[in-house]
Amino acid sequence: MPKNATTAYNIGLQAGSDALNVIEDYYYGTRQDNVKHSLLGLLVFLMTSSYALAPTPESAEELISTAQKTALENWEKGKRFRTQDT
């Protein structure tokens, strides 16, 4: 991945971590379902934004598919993104 693409990718990862930290801080000490529902809202926002910013629905679907594949690969490798201390 080119350096500028890697930088942009890392900025996106950090933004996601920051967003999840905000959600967890808001619901600290409450039911975990609240965090899951907020995460669903975050995912819908990101996917809707992908469709809105992509030149075609197919290119958005390719981006979303790549993200899903990469996330699963990270999970299978034991790479877990932790919040609060990332």
C-alpha positions in Angstrom: 0.0 0.0 0.0 1.4 3.4 -0.9 2.5 5.6 2.1 -0.3 8.1 1.6 -2.9 5.2 1.4 -1.4 3.7 4.6 -1.6 7.0 6.4 -5.3 7.5 5.3 -6.1 3.9 6.3 -4.6 4.4 9.8 -6.5 7.7 10.2 -9.7 5.8 9.5 -8.8 3.1 12.0 -8.1 5.7 14.6 -11.4 7.5 13.9 -13.2 4.3 14.3 -11.5 3.6 17.6 -12.3 7.2 18.8 -16.0 6.7 17.8 -16.2 3.4 19.7 -14.5 5.1 22.8 -17.2 7.8 22.7 -19.9 5.1 22.6 -18.4 3.1 25.4 -17.9 6.2 27.6 -21.5 7.2 27.1 -22.8 3.8 28.1 -20.2 3.0 30.7 -21.7 0.7 33.3 -24.9 0.0 31.4 -26.1 -3.0 29.4 -23.7 -4.2 26.6 -26.7 -4.2 24.2 -26.6 -0.4 24.2 -23.0 -0.6 22.9 -24.0 -3.2 20.2 -27.0 -1.0 19.0 -24.7 2.0 18.8 -22.1 0.0 16.9 -24.9 -1.0 14.5 -25.7 2.7 14.0 -22.0 3.5 13.4 -21.8 0.7 10.8 -24.9 1.9 9.0 -23.5 5.4 8.9 -20.2 4.2 7.5 -21.8 2.0 4.9 -24.3 4.7 3.8 -21.4 7.1 3.5 -19.5 4.6 1.4 -22.5 4.4 -1.0 -22.9 8.2 -1.1 -19.2 8.8 -1.8 -18.6 6.0 -4.3 -19.0 6.6 -8.0 -21.2 3.5 -8.3 -23.0 1.2 -5.9 -20.7 -1.6 -7.1 -17.6 0.2 -6.1 -19.1 0.9 -2.7 -19.9 -2.8 -2.4 -16.4 -3.7 -3.3 -15.0 -1.4 -0.6 -17.4 -2.8 2.0 -16.6 -6.4 1.0 -12.8 -5.7 1.3 -13.3 -4.1 4.7 -15.4 -7.1 5.9 -12.8 -9.6 4.5 -9.9 -7.6 6.2 -11.8 -7.4 9.5 -12.4 -11.2 9.5 -8.7 -11.9 8.6 -7.6 -9.6 11.5 -10.0 -11.4 13.9 -8.8 -14.8 12.7 -5.1 -13.7 13.3 -6.1 -12.7 16.8 -5.7 -9.0 16.1 -8.2 -7.3 18.2 -8.6 -3.5 18.2 -9.0 -2.4 21.8 -10.6 0.8 22.7 -9.8 3.3 25.5 -6.0 2.5 25.2 -5.5 2.3 21.4 
